[in-house]
Amino acid sequence: MNDKLKDEHMDDLFDAILTLKSRDECYALFEDLCTIAEIKSLASRFQVAILLNKGCTYTEIFDQTGVSTATISRVKRCLDYGADGYKTVLGRMDNGTDKKEKERMEGNEKK
C-alpha cells in the first residue's frame, strides 16, 4: 500500500464508502463525488481487471470495452505488481459473478 496516499482525508473518504449498504447508495455517493466521466473511467478499469482475471487477451478486452491498450497495461501492472486491491475484490466477487451470470442466462432462456 502506498503510504503517500494515506492521510486523514483519505481515511474519511474510505470510511464513508464502507458505510454504504446498497448499490443505489453507491450510485448516489459516487454521482455526488465524481463526474460521470470519472465514474465511467473507474468502471472501465474495473471491467478490464475482471476480463484480465478471466484470462482475456488485450485484443478481446479492447473489442469488448474500447479501452486503450495503455489502460489495459496499467491495470495489468496493478494486478501483477500492485497493492492487491483488485485481487482482493475480484476474489470476493467470484461467487457473486458466477451467480449473476447464471441469473442472466436463466433470464435470457425465459424470454
URZI-V355327 format. One record per residue. OMEGA is omega in whole degrees, 0 to 359 (none if undefined). Layout:
BEGIN
OMEGA + OMEGA
END
This chain:
BEGIN
184 + 180 + 178 + 180 + 187 + 169 + 184 + 181 + 177 + 177 + 179 + 179 + 183 + 174 + 178 + 180 + 181 + 178 + 184 + 186 + 181 + 176 + 179 + 177 + 177 + 178 + 183 + 181 + 183 + 176 + 177 + 184 + 192 + 170 + 177 + 180 + 180 + 179 + 180 + 177 + 177 + 180 + 178 + 180 + 180 + 176 + 176 + 180 + 179 + 183 + 176 + 180 + 178 + 178 + 179 + 177 + 177 + 180 + 178 + 180 + 178 + 181 + 182 + 189 + 186 + 180 + 182 + 177 + 177 + 178 + 178 + 178 + 180 + 179 + 178 + 178 + 178 + 178 + 183 + 189 + 185 + 184 + 179 + 176 + 177 + 183 + 179 + 183 + 181 + 177 + 179 + 182 + 186 + 181 + 179 + 179 + 178 + 180 + 179 + 180 + 179 + 178 + 178 + 180 + 180 + 178 + 179 + 180 + 182 + 184 + none
END
